[in-house]
Structures are given as structure tokens and as C-alpha cells.
């Protein structure tokens, strides 16, 4: 049993192994107690790693609706470690990959859901819905071997919030480019992501794609909408007058896409649990307004999200880092589940949105063995 987190600040990897104890939470009524206990251990000098699933949202606000068939994984899982160390990832494991890959919905089902979302927007129920779908299939090789192979292939473009968490019965591989929140002392930072553009192997075209995303009025409007939601959520636990937006519309390069990111920060003495209660799940993967959007998501999506769009978290005595668990795969008994999707607003084009969802899953294609 181990956890691995990429430290983008130093370009190396944090390893945690041989946990002293682990907590697995299956009931929303138990989440507060366990998360506070986890933080107590960290305040005593220990380290913690784990995840909070999307369907745990009800533990933080009973008005948040989620898919009611979530059963496979704990709502939250955290392990306590006495130390961390830094080392390189293992060499890529030859022959690892995925096969028998299927989507839980096809193009026609996606377009039907798209139309219903447009109807909800027209009726004034919502301004944006982050609609997602699931890929499933089988994995050949070990989960850690597959993680190392994918990261190795990414080269210098490793997404900054990559993480791996192995609980023996289940493993989570997260190649997330999005920060949910990071806390150093009393400084809390969020980096909401909204806006995606494919990349090109041609340098001139690729530069043009980055500029296209930066200048896109549609993507800027979506990004500012989510940034405002983050500011509002953060304001619940921020010291008065400290919420700021140091950067808007930054462009981040990934191997397969450009992403638009903004930065929101504040000062707060809020605990780990209190931050999650105020902000979970991240606004970028729900829609606006959050509660009504989550109701619509629960109605339209075919299956629970699980760890996808939840958060993988690392807690140390010095800082806390939680990603938004997108570009994330969970593996149970060599069966994987991977989510993909995007935000739909009034002026969204159905073909473009469907293509964006496929783009975000495209990196798996090079690991298909069938």
C-alpha cells in the first residue's frame, strides 16, 4: 500500500509507504469525524494521503444531490504515514496497457443530454452544466506500472497534480492538471480550470491554438463564471477582505491540450474539513449555480462519478494539496473506470463539446492493446 504525489515545485516525486493506519468511509455521516481525525494526526507531525469521492458531497451539504447507485468504493479513504521520502518513479513497465474499452454513452445519448441541458439553461435553472461520461475496460499489467509508463511518456509535460494511490483492493491513477486547493500556513490558493484547446505537432499551428484559446470569449466567459464561484466558496472561510484573483486566463500546456486557468487566493485559519465543507466539490466540475447543477447532473449522467471529479489529497505538517481528480482512472480487479466531459453553456456547440470530451480521453488511445 502506497501513495505517490508529484511535487511540481521541485520536479520530483513524494512517496509514502507502510501506513500506520487507514480510514475507509462508506457513510456520509462518518466523513466529518474521520477527516478531523486525519488532520489531528497531521498536526501531530504525521503525513496523510487519500481521496474524497464526488459522491461524498452530501456530507458537506445535504442539499447536494449525487447519483444514488454509488457502492463500489469508499466515499473517502485516507492513510496515515510516519514519514515521506523522495525518489524517482520506477521504470515504465513494458506491456502495460488497456483493452476492451467502451463508453457508457454514445454520441446520440450525449446529444440528447446536451439538448436537455440547453432546455434547463433556457428555463433559467442553470448557467452551465459540467456533463460527463465514463469509459471502462480492462488493464494489463500492474496499476503502478501503467502509471509509470504514462508519466514517462509525458516527459517534461507531466501535469502538476499527478498522484497515485494504491489500497490493494483498488488503485487510483490521477493525471490531473487542476489544483482544487493548496494551503501553506494560512494562505489558501485555488486554480480553477475552464477552457480547453487541442494541440498540434506543427509548432506554428500549435502557437496559434494557444493564442486562440487565450482570446476565446466563450472560454473566458466560462472561466470567469467558475472563478467567481470559487471566490464565493472561498469567501465562506476566508479572513475578511483577503480574497483576491492574482491571475486570470493563464494558459497551461499539456501533452495533448491547452487549458485556461485562473488563480484565486485568500488568508484563512480554516481546517481541512472546514475548507472542504465550504468548497467541495470544486465548482469547475459541477456548474453554476452549484446545487441546482448537481441535481441536473444526477438526473442526466448514467453512473456515479466515484473518485473522478472528487479530490486526491496530500496533507503534511507544512502544507495541504488537493487536486481536482480529472484525467483520473480507478482500477478494481484489473477493471478500470475513467471519466471525461466538459462544461456546457448556452452558446456551446454540441459537436465541439462532444469532441472536447473525447479529446480529454484521447491520451488513453496510445495505451490500447486491442
Buried (B, 14 or more C-beta within 10 A) or exposed (E): BBBBBBBBEEEEBBBBBEBEEBBBBEEBEBBBEBBEBBBEBBEEEBBBBBBBBBBBBBBBEEEBBBBEEBEEBBBBBBBBBEEBEEEEBBEBBEEBBBEEBEBBBEEEBBBEBBEBBBEBBEEEBBBBBBBBBBBBBBBBBBBBBBBBBBBBBBEEEBBBBBBBBBBEEBBBBBBBBBBBBBBEEEEBBBBBBBBBBBBEEEEEEBEEBBEEBBEBEBBBBBBBBBBBBBBBBBBEBBEEEBBBBEEBBBBBBBBBBBBBBBBBBBBBEBBBBBBBBBBBBBBBBBBBBBEBBBBBBBEBBBBBBBBBBBBBBBBBEEEBBBBBBBBBBBBBEEEBBBBBBBBBBEEBEBEEBBBBBBBBBBBBEEBEBE
